[in-house]
């Protein structure tokens, strides 16, 4: 259960949110365009960042640069 302690792990890098226009999901509640977020884990398709709620959430890489 690696995901349990992601908040305490060191940040891998920081990314900036470029947009929150999603066709399927409502991400504007937890991401802000232009804000920088800490990346805690990364896969081929997703970035797991500490979002505006203070929790780690998984988002498509297309929202970030």
Secondary structure as UniProt FT lines:
FT   HELIX           2..5
FT   TURN            6..8
FT   STRAND          13..17
FT   TURN            28..30
FT   TURN            33..34
FT   STRAND          36..42
FT   STRAND          46..50
FT   TURN            52..53
FT   STRAND          56..60
FT   HELIX           61..63
//
